Amino acid sequence: MKGKLVLEAVLSGGIGARQIEARLDTRGGPLVVIGPNGAGKTTLLLMILGVRRPRSGRVVVGEATLLDTLRRVEVPVERRRLGYVPQDYALFPHMTALANVEFALASSDSKQDRASRRLQARALLSDFGLAALAQRRSTDLSGGEKQRVALARALAARPRALLLDEPLSALDASARREVRAFLASHLERLGLPALVVTHDPADARELGHRIAVLEAGRVVQVGTWGELCARPASPFVERFVA
């Protein structure tokens, strides 16, 4: 989209037997990566994040090159400024919702003092409808509330892009529908490049502008939900959209 950042990733490599061959970009809006268990979806996210190193490839967000193995460019994880929400949310159990978001602000390159960080953390929680839960420990939050706190924490450091790994998998069916609608609305409003990993057809349909299908470590098809339905490139895609 004109005037908006785009995350582009061209990666080859992997860990052990799992090898990845992927070419992805978030042009137009959030991109959802789907695939069967063991396809390499999480490994792909971790390579973009910088936790795992690909054999070769390139990761670019807007004008910022985070990885280019040909040019020997490799920005460390902590300087890539990518907001990451793992499948289990990884909130600190001994901290309140507010403290979890404050921690992300304190860990960033921001020069804010503690009072300013607390004000910003409260504003983020309020934006996600969590103002009343600021002092509640993360262990006392519902699944949907934890997901919102994790997203607020990921956004606290003003990331270049968002990487969400199965963001709704820990929720029951009712909460999943509610949080899915909330997340779809927020991803659209934020305008940040977003890459979402899921195995759920409803999540893919609602959250993705386009969908990339990863099978056995290779992206076999990229398109809108309608395009996948009309011309499935493999039996897995056909079963998935059915």
C-alpha positions in Angstrom: 0.0 0.0 0.0 1.4 3.4 -1.0 2.8 5.2 1.9 2.9 2.2 4.2 5.7 0.0 5.3 6.0 -3.4 3.7 7.7 -6.5 5.2 9.5 -8.5 2.6 11.2 -11.8 3.3 13.1 -14.2 0.9 14.5 -17.0 3.0 16.2 -20.3 2.4 17.5 -22.6 5.2 16.3 -24.0 8.5 17.1 -26.2 11.4 18.0 -29.9 11.1 15.6 -31.7 8.8 13.2 -28.8 8.5 14.3 -26.6 5.6 12.4 -23.5 4.5 12.1 -21.9 1.0 9.9 -18.9 1.2 9.2 -15.6 -0.6 6.7 -13.4 1.3 5.6 -9.8 1.5 2.8 -7.9 3.3 2.0 -5.6 0.3 -1.7 -4.7 0.6 -2.3 -5.7 4.2 -1.7 -8.5 6.7 -0.3 -11.7 5.3 -1.4 -15.0 6.9 0.9 -18.1 6.7 -1.0 -21.4 6.9 0.2 -25.0 6.7 -0.1 -28.4 8.4 1.7 -29.1 11.6 5.5 -29.4 11.0 5.4 -27.3 7.8 7.9 -24.8 9.3 5.6 -21.9 10.1 7.1 -21.0 13.4 10.7 -21.6 12.1 9.9 -19.1 9.3 8.8 -16.5 11.9 11.9 -17.1 14.0 14.2 -16.6 11.0 12.5 -13.2 10.2 12.8 -12.3 13.9 16.5 -13.2 13.8 16.4 -16.0 16.4 17.3 -18.6 13.8 19.7 -17.9 11.0 18.7 -18.9 7.4 21.3 -20.3 5.1 20.6 -17.5 2.7 18.1 -14.7 2.3 16.9 -11.2 2.8 14.5 -9.5 5.2 13.5 -5.9 4.6 10.9 -3.6 6.3 10.4 -0.4 4.4 13.8 1.0 3.8 15.5 -1.0 6.6 17.4 -4.1 5.7 17.5 -6.4 8.6 19.1 -9.3 6.9 21.0 -9.7 3.6 23.3 -12.7 3.6 24.7 -11.7 0.2 25.8 -8.3 1.5 26.7 -9.8 4.9 24.1 -7.6 6.7 22.6 -9.1 9.8 20.9 -6.8 12.3 20.8 -8.4 15.9 17.4 -9.5 17.2 17.2 -6.7 19.8 17.7 -4.1 17.1 15.3 -5.4 14.5 12.3 -3.7 16.2 9.9 -6.5 15.3 6.9 -6.9 17.6 6.6 -10.7 18.3 3.6 -12.4 20.0 4.4 -16.1 20.6 1.7 -18.8 20.8 1.7 -18.8 24.6 1.9 -15.0 24.8 5.0 -15.3 27.1 3.8 -12.8 29.7 5.7 -12.6 32.9 3.5 -14.4 35.4 4.7 -12.5 38.5 4.0 -9.1 36.9 0.8 -7.2 36.4 -0.6 -6.3 33.0 0.8 -2.8 33.4 4.2 -4.0 34.4 4.4 -6.4 31.5 3.9 -3.5 29.1 6.2 -1.2 31.0 9.0 -3.9 30.8 8.8 -3.7 27.0 9.1 0.1 27.1 12.1 -0.1 29.5 13.8 -2.7 27.3 13.5 -0.6 24.1 15.8 2.2 23.1 13.4 4.8 24.5 15.0 7.4 26.8 11.7 7.8 28.7 11.8 8.1 32.5 9.7 5.7 34.6 6.8 8.0 35.0 6.5 8.6 31.3 6.8 4.8 30.6 4.0 4.2 33.1 1.7 6.8 31.4 2.4 5.3 28.0 1.8 1.7 29.2 -1.5 2.8 30.7 -2.5 4.5 27.4 -1.7 1.3 25.5 -3.8 -0.8 27.9 -6.6 1.6 27.6 -6.5 1.5 23.8 -7.0 -2.3 24.1 -9.9 -2.0 26.6 -7.8 -3.2 29.5 -7.5 0.0 31.7 -9.5 -1.7 34.5 -7.2 -4.7 34.5 -3.9 -2.8 34.7 -3.0 -4.0 38.2 -4.1 -7.6 37.7 -1.4 -10.2 37.5 -1.2 -11.9 34.1 -2.0 -15.3 35.7 -5.4 -13.9 36.7 -6.3 -12.8 33.2 -8.5 -14.7 30.7 -7.1 -16.0 27.5 -8.5 -13.1 25.5 -7.2 -10.6 28.0 -3.7 -12.1 27.9 -3.7 -11.9 24.1 -4.5 -8.2 24.2 -1.9 -7.5 26.9 0.7 -9.4 24.7 -0.3 -7.3 21.7 0.0 -4.1 23.7 3.4 -5.2 24.9 4.5 -6.0 21.4 3.4 -2.5 20.2 5.0 -0.7 23.2 8.4 -0.5 21.5 6.9 1.0 18.3 7.9 -2.0 16.1 8.5 -1.8 12.4 6.2 -4.9 11.9 4.2 -7.5 13.8 4.8 -11.2 13.9 2.0 -13.2 15.4 2.4 -16.9 16.0 -1.0 -18.7 16.3 -2.4 -15.7 18.2 -5.8 -17.3 18.9 -5.0 -20.9 19.4 -5.2 -20.7 23.3 -8.7 -19.4 23.3 -12.0 -21.3 23.5 -14.5 -21.0 20.6 -16.5 -18.1 22.0 -13.4 -16.0 23.0 -11.8 -16.8 19.7 -14.6 -15.3 17.7 -14.5 -12.1 19.8 -10.7 -11.7 19.8 -10.5 -12.5 16.1 -12.8 -9.7 15.3 -10.9 -7.4 17.6 -7.5 -8.4 16.2 -8.7 -8.0 12.6 -10.0 -4.5 13.3 -6.8 -3.5 15.1 -4.4 -4.8 12.4 -6.3 -2.8 9.9 -6.3 0.4 12.1 -2.6 0.1 13.0 -1.4 -0.1 9.4 1.7 -1.9 10.4 3.1 -4.8 8.3 1.8 -7.9 9.9 2.6 -11.6 9.4 0.2 -14.0 11.1 0.8 -17.8 11.5 -2.3 -19.9 11.9 -3.7 -23.4 11.1 -7.3 -22.2 11.5 -9.3 -21.5 8.3 -11.6 -18.9 10.0 -8.5 -17.0 11.3 -6.9 -17.0 7.9 -10.0 -15.8 6.2 -10.7 -13.0 8.7 -7.1 -11.8 9.4 -5.3 -12.0 6.1 -5.4 -9.7 3.1 -3.6 -12.5 1.4 -2.7 -16.1 2.5 0.6 -17.9 1.9 0.4 -21.7 2.1 3.5 -23.4 3.5 3.9 -27.2 2.9 7.0 -29.2 3.9 8.9 -25.9 4.2 7.9 -24.5 0.8 5.4 -21.8 0.0 3.3 -23.5 -2.6 0.6 -20.8 -3.1 -0.1 -17.2 -2.3 -3.4 -15.5 -2.9 -6.6 -14.1 -1.4 -9.1 -16.5 0.2 -11.2 -16.4 -3.0 -8.2 -17.2 -5.1 -7.3 -20.2 -2.9 -10.9 -21.4 -3.1 -11.1 -21.0 -6.9 -7.7 -22.5 -7.8 -6.2 -24.6 -4.9 -2.6 -25.5 -5.8 -2.5 -28.7 -3.7 -4.8 -31.3 -2.0 -4.0 -29.6 1.4 -5.2 -26.2 0.1 -8.3 -27.8 -1.2 -9.1 -29.4 2.1 -8.2 -26.3 4.0 -10.6 -23.9 2.2 -13.3 -26.6 2.1 
